[in-house]
Structure formats: C-alpha cells, structure tokens
C-alpha cells in the first residue's frame, strides 16, 4: 500500500477515533495528553499504567473511555486481602453433578480497570501476568483464551504512599506505557469546580464499535516507518543498557536498562501517534514524544541515582539529548 492510500485510510479511520475522544472530553476536563495516550494504548493492544495522586480523575478517565467504546468493561478494586481467584476465577464443586465447574472471574472482560493495583501484594498482582502477555488464563489446569480486545488499564498511587506494594519488574514490563497524571491548570480546575457545583453530568455515548477499532488498528499497522527511524529506536533503547557512552557517563545511575519490549512498544506507539496526527508515516518527533512513557518504568535506577534525586525521566531526557536523531 502506498503512502497516498495509507493517508486516505488514516483520514477516514481517524475520524472515528476522534469521535470517541470527543465523547471522553465531554466528561474529562483537560488531560488531553493522557486521553491521547490512552487511545494509543487502545490502538496498539497495549496495557497502560496510570500513576498519580488521588483525585486526579484517573479512574474516571478509564471508565469514560470504556463507555465510549462498545466493549465489555470490568472494574477490579485491588485491596490487601484480594486473592488471585478473585481475579481469575476458580473451580466450584457441584454436589448435584459430583463435578467441579469453572467459575470465571472478572478478568474475562475486554477492558479491565485494575484500580489502585499497588494496594495488593505481589501474589495477587502476578495473577495478571499470563493474562497480560499471552491473553489467556489457566484455572485448575484448564486454559481459556481471552476475547479480543483485552486491555488492562491500571491505576496506582505513588509508591511513597502508605499501604502500597511495589509492582514486580516482570509485571511492570508488560505495561506498554506508564503515564504520569499531573494536576490540572488553574482554568481547568475552575471549570471542574463549576461542573461539580452545577451537578453537570454528561452522558457518554458508545461512539465506536469493535469493528471500527479493528479497522483503525489495521491502518496503524500499515503506517510507514523508515529503517532509519527503527534504527533510532534501537539506539535509544540500547543506550539504556549501555549508558557509558559519549562524554558524560550515566552508568552510575542505571542498574538495568529497558527490555526488547521497549523497542517493540515504542515503534507501535510512534505509529499510533502518527495516526492520531493524520500522518501516514512516522517522524522522529513521534518517537521522542512517547519515549518517556515507554522507558520510564523499564529503567531500574541505582541507589546512587535515588540518593541524588535523579529520576528515570531525567535519564530518558538526557538520553534523548545524546542519541543522534535521524
């Protein structure tokens, strides 16, 4: 397919996705970057981790996006006493038949809101590993495939908050993007106050069906990416694993770099960003824009970095400055 045909497809399918975003924006004031990246996750079949302090509309944004798409939605509230069976399901003995039956859990939906995921201990969090990677669940020796689309959108409060557990590295790596949710601007916060005081509650319509989402995904996959852009992505990810390059050595601050999933997801996300910006091709700015969200949770810092107050975002910013842009 040539660039002209892809461009036509991008313009056609992009209208449908923008309709869904418009529905979400009826409810969510501001947070345009957050909503855009949530759509990128949807278009790439990627799981998202949203981190921010309580009250910043993380849960509301996810529920509203799910309402704008004709899919099955399920919210799971993570608590310290939650069990893996509460998520996946379990075997139930039926005395009348003398057999065990599989009782499927809430994971068997399309869009899963894992609310406050770091409130539950590692054993419960790890129950999601197979579902997030293989899109399947094993209960009592029987394996069940999850219906597409399957997307986990998890929220968490910063790890410094009381009563939270750090997510296992294996699970964090399965999240395509980790999004930092910040405070609204003064104007946005004033608008939020007005809406709450006036008891305004916008009704969200299901603007997009699964067929339209599938067509948009196919168009995203067809978006052109030059070899030099792919090389740029690989160099950027490799720089997190080999930080002792160029003039300033970052190796004292990086214990482990990003996995190959980072390269895969960064390329996919760059394509989706080009799609949302009505382009049939990827440019370096697409990669640079999404690199912090793809890499921030995949870089394991050293104690020295933590002692000096250096964050993963700081290191990604330095790497973006140093890796040559095509």
C-alpha positions, -999 to +999 in steps of 0.1 A: +000+000+000+015+034-010+016+065+012-013+081-006-037+052+001-025+050+037-031+087+041-067+083+029-072+054+053-057+074+082-081+103+075-111+080+072-104+059+103-091+088+123-125+105+123-140+076+142-113+076+168-116+114+172-153+109+178-145+086+207-120+111+221-147+139+218-171+117+239-144+113+266-137+150+266-173+157+275-165+143+309-128+149+314-116+185+317-081+190+303-057+160+304-055+159+266-021+142+266-035+115+289-065+108+267-044+108+236-020+082+251-050+061+263-061+060+227-026+050+216-028+021+241-062+010+226-049+012+190-018-009+199-034-035+221-012-023+249-017-022+287-014+011+305-003+020+340-015+054+352+003+069+382-008+099+401-021+112+434-057+105+444-084+128+429-068+134+395-096+116+375-075+085+366-104+061+373-129+084+357-109+088+325-106+050+321-143+044+328-153+071+304-131+057+276-146+023+281-181+038+279-172+054+245-163+020+230-188-008+226-169-034+247-173-052+280-158-033+309-150-045+344-135-027+374-115-046+399-106-028+431-073-041+444-071-044+482-046-061+506-070-090+512-077-097+475-069-133+463-058-144+428-090-164+425-110-132+430-095-120+396-091-151+376-119-174+388-118-208+405-132-243+405-165-248+422-178-283+433-214-290+423-228-317+446-257-324+423-234-335+394-204-345+416-181-325+394-160-293+396-171-264+373-151-234+363-164-202+377-148-175+356-136-143+373-138-106+363-107-109+341-129-123+314-139-089+300-124-066+273-113-036+292-101-042+328-097-013+352-072-025+379-079+002+404-051+010+428-031-020+416-003-014+441-027-019+471-025-056+466+006-078+474+028-093+447+010-127+447-022-110+435-005-087+411+013-117+395-021-133+388-023-109+359+010-119+342-003-147+320-034-127+310-014-096+301+012-114+280-005-145+265-041-132+266-051-164+283-059-176+318-052-210+334-077-223+361-073-257+376-052-270+347-076-257+320-065-228+298-091-203+285-083-177+258-095-141+265-117-125+239-101-096+220-097-068+226-081-074+260-066-043+277-056-037+313-056-001+325-042+000+360-040+030+383-016+034+412-007+059+438+029+069+441+049+042+459+057+065+488+021+064+499+013+042+529-001+007+524+013+002+489+035-026+474+060-022+446+049-040+414+072-069+403+095-059+374+081-087+352+047-072+355+058-036+350+075-046+318+042-059+304+027-024+306+032-006+272+031+029+287+034+043+322+016+076+323+022+103+349-011+121+357-005+157+369-026+184+384-050+204+362-042+240+354-060+269+372-085+273+344-092+236+342-097+233+380-121+262+380-141+245+352-141+213+372-155+232+402-182+248+381-193+214+367-194+198+401-213+226+418-238+228+389-242+189+391-234+186+354-232+150+343-225+145+306-238+112+292-212+094+272-224+076+240-208+045+227-193+062+196-171+034+184-178-003+179-152-030+178-152-033+140-142+004+137-114-001+163-101-031+144-100-011+111-082+017+128-057-008+143-051-023+108-044+012+095-020+019+123-001-012+114+002-001+078+017+033+087+051+037+071+082+036+093+116+042+077+146+019+085+164+049+100+135+055+124+137+019+135+175+022+139+169+054+160+145+034+183+170+006+187+199+030+195+177+048+221+168+016+239+203+002+237+216+034+252+196+025+284+216-008+286+249+007+277+248+041+294+286+046+294+288+064+261+297+098+248+311+125+272+290+121+303+288+086+318+253+076+330+262+041+341+264+051+378+227+058+377+213+029+356+214-006+371+193-023+343+182-010+310+150-015+290+140-049+276+133-056+239+096-049+247+106-012+248+117-012+212+086-031+201+062-008+220+080+024+211+077+016+174+040+007+178+032+038+198+050+061+173+029+046+145-003+053+166+008+088+174+013+095+137-022+081+130-037+104+156-019+133+139-033+123+105+001+112+091+008+080+071+044+080+082+064+081+114+088+110+122+115+112+149+093+136+170+067+107+174+095+086+190+108+114+212+073+123+224+065+088+236+100+076+247+095+088+283+062+069+287+077+037+272+110+038+290+104+054+325+092+021+341+117-001+323+149+017+337+160+003+370+179+030+389+209+025+412+210+036+448+233+064+438+206+078+414+180+076+442+203+093+467+210+121+443+173+125+435+177+116+398+146+100+383+141+078+353+125+107+334+157+127+340+178+099+325+155+095+295+157+132+288+195+131+289+195+101+265+172+118+241+196+147+240+226+125+233+213+099+209+216+112+173+183+119+157+179+108+120 
